[in-house]
């Protein structure tokens, strides 16, 4: 792509903040002291609430429970990218990744996960992905 074509593509699919153009925002959430981390129904509802809160479009969700009293791995594939989780209920920990393309704000999803897992002990790291200028 050249010139005008590239500009149209970037305007349609990338975002611009603080004079930086990038593909999207990747938010890494560390949940500590969490409850219900082995409960797929709670996790699925948390994902649904988070997706609504950020204004994303769900394409597909899939979760795998490793067994009684064990964790869950799962993903929501979004039109705007994805949300994933890996949980260790044995230690009250979950690793959640949210990558959203365009101007959607993944920070709007944090409250849904804090509420679902009944904890305020949350670590956040935010990264801009696909920086081109």
VMD Tcl script that builds the backbone (N, CA, C; Angstrom):
set m [mol new atoms 399]
animate dup $m
set s [atomselect $m all]
$s set {name element resname resid chain x y z} {
  {N N UNK 1 A 0.842 -1.185 0.000}
  {CA C UNK 1 A 0.000 0.000 0.000}
  {C C UNK 1 A 0.879 1.238 0.000}
  {N N UNK 2 A 0.394 2.239 -0.667}
  {CA C UNK 2 A 1.148 3.485 -0.745}
  {C C UNK 2 A 0.243 4.668 -0.454}
  {N N UNK 3 A 0.852 5.699 0.086}
  {CA C UNK 3 A 0.216 6.992 0.250}
  {C C UNK 3 A -1.200 6.962 0.766}
  {N N UNK 4 A -2.137 7.321 -0.090}
  {CA C UNK 4 A -3.540 7.463 0.278}
  {C C UNK 4 A -4.143 6.144 0.748}
  {N N UNK 5 A -3.783 5.030 0.097}
  {CA C UNK 5 A -4.291 3.716 0.513}
  {C C UNK 5 A -3.866 3.405 1.940}
  {N N UNK 6 A -2.591 3.650 2.249}
  {CA C UNK 6 A -2.078 3.395 3.592}
  {C C UNK 6 A -2.775 4.292 4.606}
  {N N UNK 7 A -2.976 5.529 4.270}
  {CA C UNK 7 A -3.650 6.469 5.154}
  {C C UNK 7 A -5.072 6.001 5.464}
  {N N UNK 8 A -5.793 5.549 4.453}
  {CA C UNK 8 A -7.155 5.045 4.645}
  {C C UNK 8 A -7.153 3.816 5.555}
  {N N UNK 9 A -6.199 2.913 5.322}
  {CA C UNK 9 A -6.093 1.709 6.147}
  {C C UNK 9 A -5.830 2.071 7.598}
  {N N UNK 10 A -4.859 2.938 7.829}
  {CA C UNK 10 A -4.513 3.327 9.196}
  {C C UNK 10 A -5.677 4.016 9.893}
  {N N UNK 11 A -6.372 4.878 9.187}
  {CA C UNK 11 A -7.522 5.568 9.777}
  {C C UNK 11 A -8.641 4.598 10.142}
  {N N UNK 12 A -8.795 3.543 9.349}
  {CA C UNK 12 A -9.866 2.578 9.585}
  {C C UNK 12 A -9.520 1.552 10.659}
  {N N UNK 13 A -8.235 1.190 10.809}
  {CA C UNK 13 A -7.866 0.058 11.658}
  {C C UNK 13 A -6.914 0.383 12.800}
  {N N UNK 14 A -6.231 1.488 12.756}
  {CA C UNK 14 A -5.284 1.850 13.803}
  {C C UNK 14 A -5.850 3.015 14.603}
  {N N UNK 15 A -5.182 3.365 15.685}
  {CA C UNK 15 A -5.632 4.513 16.463}
  {C C UNK 15 A -4.470 5.475 16.646}
  {N N UNK 16 A -4.798 6.656 17.099}
  {CA C UNK 16 A -3.797 7.693 17.288}
  {C C UNK 16 A -4.047 8.382 18.621}
  {N N UNK 17 A -3.029 8.371 19.480}
  {CA C UNK 17 A -3.090 9.063 20.766}
  {C C UNK 17 A -1.733 9.687 21.024}
  {N N UNK 18 A -1.748 10.890 21.549}
  {CA C UNK 18 A -0.495 11.576 21.887}
  {C C UNK 18 A 0.472 11.596 20.708}
  {N N UNK 19 A -0.053 11.816 19.513}
  {CA C UNK 19 A 0.737 11.889 18.286}
  {C C UNK 19 A 1.443 10.580 17.935}
  {N N UNK 20 A 0.941 9.455 18.485}
  {CA C UNK 20 A 1.480 8.133 18.177}
  {C C UNK 20 A 0.398 7.320 17.481}
  {N N UNK 21 A 0.754 6.681 16.367}
  {CA C UNK 21 A -0.173 5.814 15.643}
  {C C UNK 21 A 0.209 4.370 15.965}
  {N N UNK 22 A -0.791 3.561 16.365}
  {CA C UNK 22 A -0.510 2.177 16.748}
  {C C UNK 22 A -1.739 1.307 16.509}
  {N N UNK 23 A -1.515 -0.010 16.478}
  {CA C UNK 23 A -2.584 -0.957 16.151}
  {C C UNK 23 A -3.609 -1.086 17.265}
  {N N UNK 24 A -3.158 -1.101 18.501}
  {CA C UNK 24 A -4.091 -1.268 19.607}
  {C C UNK 24 A -3.386 -1.292 20.936}
  {N N UNK 25 A -4.184 -1.514 21.977}
  {CA C UNK 25 A -3.676 -1.494 23.345}
  {C C UNK 25 A -3.758 -2.892 23.939}
  {N N UNK 26 A -2.647 -3.318 24.542}
  {CA C UNK 26 A -2.564 -4.620 25.203}
  {C C UNK 26 A -2.497 -4.357 26.703}
  {N N UNK 27 A -3.501 -4.841 27.425}
  {CA C UNK 27 A -3.547 -4.686 28.877}
  {C C UNK 27 A -3.321 -6.044 29.510}
  {N N UNK 28 A -2.344 -6.108 30.396}
  {CA C UNK 28 A -2.060 -7.321 31.157}
  {C C UNK 28 A -2.578 -7.093 32.567}
  {N N UNK 29 A -3.441 -7.994 33.021}
  {CA C UNK 29 A -4.055 -7.877 34.341}
  {C C UNK 29 A -3.612 -9.064 35.186}
  {N N UNK 30 A -3.028 -8.779 36.336}
  {CA C UNK 30 A -2.701 -9.809 37.324}
  {C C UNK 30 A -3.731 -9.719 38.439}
  {N N UNK 31 A -4.507 -10.781 38.617}
  {CA C UNK 31 A -5.504 -10.873 39.680}
  {C C UNK 31 A -4.879 -11.656 40.829}
  {N N UNK 32 A -4.896 -11.070 42.016}
  {CA C UNK 32 A -4.392 -11.739 43.217}
  {C C UNK 32 A -5.514 -11.825 44.240}
  {N N UNK 33 A -5.471 -12.846 45.093}
  {CA C UNK 33 A -6.482 -13.046 46.142}
  {C C UNK 33 A -7.878 -13.184 45.542}
  {N N UNK 34 A -7.955 -13.741 44.342}
  {CA C UNK 34 A -9.231 -13.872 43.645}
  {C C UNK 34 A -10.045 -15.069 44.105}
  {N N UNK 35 A -11.355 -14.915 44.012}
  {CA C UNK 35 A -12.316 -15.979 44.302}
  {C C UNK 35 A -12.891 -16.479 42.969}
  {N N UNK 36 A -13.461 -17.662 42.970}
  {CA C UNK 36 A -14.200 -18.218 41.820}
  {C C UNK 36 A -13.327 -18.438 40.579}
  {N N UNK 37 A -12.025 -18.589 40.763}
  {CA C UNK 37 A -11.108 -18.692 39.622}
  {C C UNK 37 A -11.146 -20.058 38.932}
  {N N UNK 38 A -11.866 -21.009 39.508}
  {CA C UNK 38 A -12.051 -22.306 38.873}
  {C C UNK 38 A -13.474 -22.514 38.389}
  {N N UNK 39 A -14.273 -21.463 38.417}
  {CA C UNK 39 A -15.689 -21.548 38.071}
  {C C UNK 39 A -15.919 -20.957 36.677}
  {N N UNK 40 A -16.118 -21.824 35.701}
  {CA C UNK 40 A -16.273 -21.362 34.317}
  {C C UNK 40 A -17.465 -20.423 34.163}
  {N N UNK 41 A -18.559 -20.678 34.860}
  {CA C UNK 41 A -19.739 -19.808 34.731}
  {C C UNK 41 A -19.419 -18.383 35.177}
  {N N UNK 42 A -18.689 -18.246 36.276}
  {CA C UNK 42 A -18.306 -16.915 36.764}
  {C C UNK 42 A -17.350 -16.251 35.781}
  {N N UNK 43 A -16.388 -17.014 35.285}
  {CA C UNK 43 A -15.408 -16.468 34.343}
  {C C UNK 43 A -16.092 -16.038 33.044}
  {N N UNK 44 A -16.983 -16.871 32.536}
  {CA C UNK 44 A -17.684 -16.526 31.291}
  {C C UNK 44 A -18.522 -15.259 31.470}
  {N N UNK 45 A -19.194 -15.120 32.626}
  {CA C UNK 45 A -19.986 -13.915 32.878}
  {C C UNK 45 A -19.081 -12.692 33.001}
  {N N UNK 46 A -17.916 -12.863 33.642}
  {CA C UNK 46 A -16.958 -11.755 33.748}
  {C C UNK 46 A -16.500 -11.310 32.363}
  {N N UNK 47 A -16.210 -12.273 31.490}
  {CA C UNK 47 A -15.821 -11.942 30.117}
  {C C UNK 47 A -16.946 -11.187 29.408}
  {N N UNK 48 A -18.172 -11.686 29.535}
  {CA C UNK 48 A -19.312 -11.030 28.878}
  {C C UNK 48 A -19.474 -9.595 29.361}
  {N N UNK 49 A -19.363 -9.399 30.677}
  {CA C UNK 49 A -19.479 -8.050 31.233}
  {C C UNK 49 A -18.348 -7.152 30.747}
  {N N UNK 50 A -17.130 -7.684 30.730}
  {CA C UNK 50 A -15.974 -6.902 30.279}
  {C C UNK 50 A -16.123 -6.505 28.809}
  {N N UNK 51 A -16.578 -7.430 27.988}
  {CA C UNK 51 A -16.767 -7.158 26.557}
  {C C UNK 51 A -17.800 -6.054 26.362}
  {N N UNK 52 A -18.883 -6.122 27.110}
  {CA C UNK 52 A -19.901 -5.066 27.054}
  {C C UNK 52 A -19.323 -3.735 27.512}
  {N N UNK 53 A -18.572 -3.758 28.615}
  {CA C UNK 53 A -18.018 -2.523 29.183}
  {C C UNK 53 A -17.067 -1.803 28.231}
  {N N UNK 54 A -16.304 -2.556 27.439}
  {CA C UNK 54 A -15.364 -1.913 26.506}
  {C C UNK 54 A -16.003 -1.610 25.152}
  {N N UNK 55 A -17.191 -2.152 24.906}
  {CA C UNK 55 A -17.873 -1.903 23.639}
  {C C UNK 55 A -17.367 -2.750 22.492}
  {N N UNK 56 A -16.832 -3.939 22.818}
  {CA C UNK 56 A -16.295 -4.830 21.784}
  {C C UNK 56 A -17.390 -5.765 21.261}
  {N N UNK 57 A -17.053 -6.497 20.195}
  {CA C UNK 57 A -17.984 -7.418 19.545}
  {C C UNK 57 A -17.473 -8.846 19.691}
  {N N UNK 58 A -18.223 -9.684 20.403}
  {CA C UNK 58 A -17.832 -11.071 20.629}
  {C C UNK 58 A -18.063 -11.909 19.377}
  {N N UNK 59 A -17.042 -12.692 18.999}
  {CA C UNK 59 A -17.177 -13.660 17.910}
  {C C UNK 59 A -17.315 -15.075 18.458}
  {N N UNK 60 A -16.506 -15.410 19.498}
  {CA C UNK 60 A -16.507 -16.771 20.035}
  {C C UNK 60 A -15.811 -16.784 21.390}
  {N N UNK 61 A -16.326 -17.617 22.316}
  {CA C UNK 61 A -15.654 -17.849 23.597}
  {C C UNK 61 A -15.447 -19.342 23.784}
  {N N UNK 62 A -14.319 -19.702 24.367}
  {CA C UNK 62 A -14.055 -21.101 24.697}
  {C C UNK 62 A -13.227 -21.156 25.978}
  {N N UNK 63 A -13.628 -22.059 26.895}
  {CA C UNK 63 A -12.921 -22.225 28.159}
  {C C UNK 63 A -12.649 -23.701 28.395}
  {N N UNK 64 A -11.525 -23.988 29.049}
  {CA C UNK 64 A -11.184 -25.355 29.433}
  {C C UNK 64 A -10.903 -25.375 30.927}
  {N N UNK 65 A -11.627 -26.247 31.645}
  {CA C UNK 65 A -11.419 -26.423 33.084}
  {C C UNK 65 A -10.529 -27.646 33.271}
  {N N UNK 66 A -9.457 -27.489 34.017}
  {CA C UNK 66 A -8.483 -28.568 34.142}
  {C C UNK 66 A -8.886 -29.641 35.142}
  {N N UNK 67 A -9.947 -29.422 35.910}
  {CA C UNK 67 A -10.431 -30.431 36.843}
  {C C UNK 67 A -10.871 -29.804 38.150}
  {N N UNK 68 A -11.461 -30.629 39.031}
  {CA C UNK 68 A -11.929 -30.109 40.318}
  {C C UNK 68 A -10.809 -29.383 41.069}
  {N N UNK 69 A -11.148 -28.230 41.588}
  {CA C UNK 69 A -10.209 -27.413 42.369}
  {C C UNK 69 A -8.999 -26.954 41.551}
  {N N UNK 70 A -9.107 -27.034 40.224}
  {CA C UNK 70 A -8.013 -26.587 39.368}
  {C C UNK 70 A -8.457 -25.406 38.522}
  {N N UNK 71 A -7.538 -24.894 37.747}
  {CA C UNK 71 A -7.758 -23.660 37.015}
  {C C UNK 71 A -8.475 -23.810 35.689}
  {N N UNK 72 A -8.596 -22.660 35.053}
  {CA C UNK 72 A -9.290 -22.532 33.779}
  {C C UNK 72 A -8.394 -21.756 32.818}
  {N N UNK 73 A -8.361 -22.183 31.574}
  {CA C UNK 73 A -7.770 -21.389 30.500}
  {C C UNK 73 A -8.883 -21.100 29.511}
  {N N UNK 74 A -8.884 -19.885 28.988}
  {CA C UNK 74 A -9.945 -19.556 28.053}
  {C C UNK 74 A -9.649 -18.313 27.253}
  {N N UNK 75 A -10.451 -18.156 26.209}
  {CA C UNK 75 A -10.264 -17.017 25.317}
  {C C UNK 75 A -11.613 -16.558 24.774}
  {N N UNK 76 A -11.723 -15.258 24.616}
  {CA C UNK 76 A -12.829 -14.665 23.866}
  {C C UNK 76 A -12.207 -14.041 22.627}
  {N N UNK 77 A -12.615 -14.519 21.473}
  {CA C UNK 77 A -12.155 -13.937 20.218}
  {C C UNK 77 A -13.127 -12.814 19.880}
  {N N UNK 78 A -12.582 -11.637 19.687}
  {CA C UNK 78 A -13.386 -10.449 19.435}
  {C C UNK 78 A -13.154 -9.944 18.025}
  {N N UNK 79 A -14.109 -9.245 17.508}
  {CA C UNK 79 A -13.902 -8.585 16.220}
  {C C UNK 79 A -12.713 -7.633 16.324}
  {N N UNK 80 A -12.512 -7.086 17.508}
  {CA C UNK 80 A -11.440 -6.115 17.741}
  {C C UNK 80 A -10.173 -6.749 18.313}
  {N N UNK 81 A -10.110 -8.053 18.517}
  {CA C UNK 81 A -8.943 -8.824 18.921}
  {C C UNK 81 A -9.315 -9.917 19.910}
  {N N UNK 82 A -8.852 -9.861 21.198}
  {CA C UNK 82 A -9.122 -10.989 22.098}
  {C C UNK 82 A -8.971 -10.619 23.576}
  {N N UNK 83 A -9.541 -11.498 24.421}
  {CA C UNK 83 A -9.311 -11.499 25.867}
  {C C UNK 83 A -8.984 -12.939 26.227}
  {N N UNK 84 A -7.962 -13.141 27.065}
  {CA C UNK 84 A -7.632 -14.501 27.495}
  {C C UNK 84 A -7.402 -14.543 29.000}
  {N N UNK 85 A -7.537 -15.756 29.561}
  {CA C UNK 85 A -7.315 -15.964 30.990}
  {C C UNK 85 A -6.641 -17.309 31.215}
  {N N UNK 86 A -5.787 -17.350 32.205}
  {CA C UNK 86 A -5.223 -18.583 32.755}
  {C C UNK 86 A -5.297 -18.399 34.263}
  {N N UNK 87 A -5.966 -19.327 34.969}
  {CA C UNK 87 A -6.163 -19.138 36.407}
  {C C UNK 87 A -5.573 -20.282 37.216}
  {N N UNK 88 A -5.169 -19.926 38.427}
  {CA C UNK 88 A -4.649 -20.860 39.408}
  {C C UNK 88 A -5.411 -20.619 40.709}
  {N N UNK 89 A -6.606 -21.221 40.859}
  {CA C UNK 89 A -7.396 -20.971 42.065}
  {C C UNK 89 A -6.694 -21.438 43.339}
  {N N UNK 90 A -5.779 -22.389 43.194}
  {CA C UNK 90 A -5.045 -22.897 44.355}
  {C C UNK 90 A -4.291 -21.787 45.080}
  {N N UNK 91 A -3.891 -20.767 44.337}
  {CA C UNK 91 A -3.143 -19.653 44.937}
  {C C UNK 91 A -3.863 -18.316 44.755}
  {N N UNK 92 A -5.096 -18.348 44.252}
  {CA C UNK 92 A -5.884 -17.127 44.095}
  {C C UNK 92 A -5.378 -16.183 43.024}
  {N N UNK 93 A -4.733 -16.748 41.992}
  {CA C UNK 93 A -4.119 -15.912 40.952}
  {C C UNK 93 A -4.727 -16.201 39.579}
  {N N UNK 94 A -4.873 -15.139 38.789}
  {CA C UNK 94 A -5.259 -15.282 37.378}
  {C C UNK 94 A -4.484 -14.283 36.543}
  {N N UNK 95 A -4.061 -14.726 35.367}
  {CA C UNK 95 A -3.394 -13.871 34.384}
  {C C UNK 95 A -4.394 -13.618 33.260}
  {N N UNK 96 A -4.719 -12.347 33.050}
  {CA C UNK 96 A -5.682 -11.962 32.018}
  {C C UNK 96 A -4.991 -11.030 31.039}
  {N N UNK 97 A -5.165 -11.292 29.757}
  {CA C UNK 97 A -4.653 -10.411 28.702}
  {C C UNK 97 A -5.834 -9.880 27.905}
  {N N UNK 98 A -5.797 -8.594 27.634}
  {CA C UNK 98 A -6.799 -7.982 26.761}
  {C C UNK 98 A -6.041 -7.212 25.692}
  {N N UNK 99 A -6.277 -7.557 24.437}
  {CA C UNK 99 A -5.715 -6.780 23.335}
  {C C UNK 99 A -6.872 -6.285 22.500}
  {N N UNK 100 A -6.980 -4.963 22.377}
  {CA C UNK 100 A -8.053 -4.346 21.610}
  {C C UNK 100 A -7.467 -3.439 20.550}
  {N N UNK 101 A -7.892 -3.639 19.327}
  {CA C UNK 101 A -7.464 -2.791 18.221}
  {C C UNK 101 A -8.279 -1.506 18.203}
  {N N UNK 102 A -7.714 -0.509 17.578}
  {CA C UNK 102 A -8.433 0.751 17.422}
  {C C UNK 102 A -8.527 1.533 18.710}
  {N N UNK 103 A -9.612 2.280 18.854}
  {CA C UNK 103 A -9.742 3.223 19.959}
  {C C UNK 103 A -10.451 2.677 21.187}
  {N N UNK 104 A -10.740 1.384 21.247}
  {CA C UNK 104 A -11.376 0.826 22.434}
  {C C UNK 104 A -10.392 0.828 23.599}
  {N N UNK 105 A -10.910 1.055 24.813}
  {CA C UNK 105 A -10.075 1.186 26.009}
  {C C UNK 105 A -10.207 -0.050 26.891}
  {N N UNK 106 A -9.178 -0.914 26.952}
  {CA C UNK 106 A -9.272 -2.127 27.760}
  {C C UNK 106 A -9.367 -1.860 29.261}
  {N N UNK 107 A -8.964 -0.680 29.710}
  {CA C UNK 107 A -9.073 -0.364 31.139}
  {C C UNK 107 A -10.524 -0.391 31.614}
  {N N UNK 108 A -11.462 -0.194 30.697}
  {CA C UNK 108 A -12.883 -0.231 31.058}
  {C C UNK 108 A -13.338 -1.636 31.454}
  {N N UNK 109 A -12.529 -2.660 31.197}
  {CA C UNK 109 A -12.877 -4.042 31.534}
  {C C UNK 109 A -12.467 -4.432 32.948}
  {N N UNK 110 A -11.591 -3.675 33.553}
  {CA C UNK 110 A -11.008 -4.063 34.842}
  {C C UNK 110 A -12.066 -4.237 35.925}
  {N N UNK 111 A -13.021 -3.339 36.003}
  {CA C UNK 111 A -14.051 -3.409 37.048}
  {C C UNK 111 A -14.829 -4.723 36.987}
  {N N UNK 112 A -15.102 -5.223 35.792}
  {CA C UNK 112 A -15.846 -6.483 35.649}
  {C C UNK 112 A -15.073 -7.648 36.255}
  {N N UNK 113 A -13.758 -7.665 36.063}
  {CA C UNK 113 A -12.945 -8.751 36.613}
  {C C UNK 113 A -12.772 -8.610 38.126}
  {N N UNK 114 A -12.594 -7.393 38.611}
  {CA C UNK 114 A -12.487 -7.178 40.059}
  {C C UNK 114 A -13.768 -7.621 40.760}
  {N N UNK 115 A -14.912 -7.285 40.178}
  {CA C UNK 115 A -16.197 -7.666 40.774}
  {C C UNK 115 A -16.396 -9.184 40.738}
  {N N UNK 116 A -16.115 -9.806 39.606}
  {CA C UNK 116 A -16.337 -11.249 39.452}
  {C C UNK 116 A -15.458 -12.063 40.390}
  {N N UNK 117 A -14.219 -11.619 40.566}
  {CA C UNK 117 A -13.270 -12.389 41.362}
  {C C UNK 117 A -13.120 -11.851 42.779}
  {N N UNK 118 A -13.971 -10.872 43.119}
  {CA C UNK 118 A -14.079 -10.340 44.476}
  {C C UNK 118 A -12.726 -9.948 45.056}
  {N N UNK 119 A -12.003 -9.124 44.317}
  {CA C UNK 119 A -10.703 -8.663 44.797}
  {C C UNK 119 A -10.397 -7.268 44.278}
  {N N UNK 120 A -9.659 -6.532 45.078}
  {CA C UNK 120 A -9.107 -5.243 44.645}
  {C C UNK 120 A -7.601 -5.360 44.437}
  {N N UNK 121 A -7.060 -6.559 44.682}
  {CA C UNK 121 A -5.624 -6.787 44.553}
  {C C UNK 121 A -5.319 -7.135 43.092}
  {N N UNK 122 A -5.121 -6.085 42.304}
  {CA C UNK 122 A -4.989 -6.223 40.851}
  {C C UNK 122 A -3.785 -5.423 40.373}
  {N N UNK 123 A -2.957 -6.043 39.552}
  {CA C UNK 123 A -1.843 -5.339 38.915}
  {C C UNK 123 A -2.146 -5.129 37.445}
  {N N UNK 124 A -1.766 -3.964 36.930}
  {CA C UNK 124 A -2.039 -3.623 35.535}
  {C C UNK 124 A -0.764 -3.185 34.828}
  {N N UNK 125 A -0.582 -3.649 33.601}
  {CA C UNK 125 A 0.491 -3.182 32.723}
  {C C UNK 125 A -0.126 -2.950 31.352}
  {N N UNK 126 A 0.097 -1.764 30.801}
  {CA C UNK 126 A -0.515 -1.393 29.527}
  {C C UNK 126 A 0.567 -1.115 28.488}
  {N N UNK 127 A 0.357 -1.650 27.284}
  {CA C UNK 127 A 1.321 -1.492 26.203}
  {C C UNK 127 A 0.605 -1.089 24.923}
  {N N UNK 128 A 1.220 -0.224 24.164}
  {CA C UNK 128 A 0.736 0.085 22.818}
  {C C UNK 128 A 1.418 -0.884 21.864}
  {N N UNK 129 A 0.627 -1.545 21.029}
  {CA C UNK 129 A 1.163 -2.541 20.104}
  {C C UNK 129 A 1.130 -1.996 18.689}
  {N N UNK 130 A 2.105 -2.383 17.899}
  {CA C UNK 130 A 2.139 -2.009 16.491}
  {C C UNK 130 A 2.365 -0.532 16.259}
  {N N UNK 131 A 3.259 0.050 17.045}
  {CA C UNK 131 A 3.545 1.484 16.899}
  {C C UNK 131 A 4.230 1.723 15.558}
  {N N UNK 132 A 3.663 2.645 14.776}
  {CA C UNK 132 A 4.271 2.947 13.475}
  {C C UNK 132 A 4.636 4.416 13.330}
  {N N UNK 133 A 4.276 5.226 14.284}
  {CA C UNK 133 A 4.651 6.635 14.171}
  {C C UNK 133 A 4.022 7.490 15.209}
}
mol reanalyze $m
mol bondsrecalc $m
mol representation Tube
mol addrep $m
